[in-house]
């Protein structure tokens, strides 16, 4: 019993310690977790490792190939009209060294190196894309959190409105329909609050998937504690030159570097296929030793060194086909680069326009919130004075919550669009 009590105390202490050190994660910390755990990044790393080993494999063609053969057999041979059987043991060593193949091996090695560079660029592109996904999802979560705050405020407004309608009904100033209507509005606001909370949970699940953690993992997000109006008013905007952004993107984007490396790899493979038309020179060395006590013909030792030239001057048109395939691959990779350049230009242009639209929309959205706030205050005062009905007050409250919800969406869309712009020019993790 004493031990159980002791274990219980230790467990509680451990839980307290782990809870004490738990903290809300900001964007930079979430990105760090994703870079360590994201599945797509891990896959890209493995592909890069494969390409690296292929470089080692092709480079090994410069080294000699050596083999050792050994055998033990029972043989029966007729010699001098007499059948003789005996054990025959033999050992052989063979070595082959490439002397010259008209650049085929050199081109193979160069191609594998360019393929490795392509894989590294692809890895860096995957990292940038993952950072963008984490950033966009993070801002989406902040958006959902702020929408909860807006929904909570709507509930409070409807609660005040219900209390007000009940007091007026008791005083005989308003009819019961105002009370019923206020209850309905409050019920709808509570429903929207529930929906907003579940939308936040869904966004959290998406983030955990990108991070590469289990769904049971406890990821706490650091939220913006400031009100949305304060966040918008404190935002500073920059004016970006589209021409400079496109030039920067074509210089920095890893996809451009990836396809350039792919072109060089395919160009080297074309040289490899062309070298198939030319001969190959090898040096072969062999040593064989067979031992037999009774069979003299099997008791021998021999060695040889030879310089061999092999020329496949006709291969059933397979070399011609290989050349055409290599040419097509080279042409395709050039077209892929051209299309990637067009895609990046379009992507940068769209991202630039989205940022500008977000900035203009933020100014209008902020004005709408200020006007809707003033309109709600006026409608509330008019309702208290008996100068309007509940419909006008409900409309004013609806316009206020919609304006605030819209401003939240616009603000986090701006942050997300700005992240997409940085990604489109290859500077997702840097300031522009």
Helices and strands as residue ranges (DSSP letters): H 2-21, H 27-37, H 39-59, G 60-62, E 65-79, E 82-100, H 104-170, H 176-211, H 228-233, H 242-252, H 254-275, E 280-291, G 296-298, E 300-310, H 318-384, H 390-424
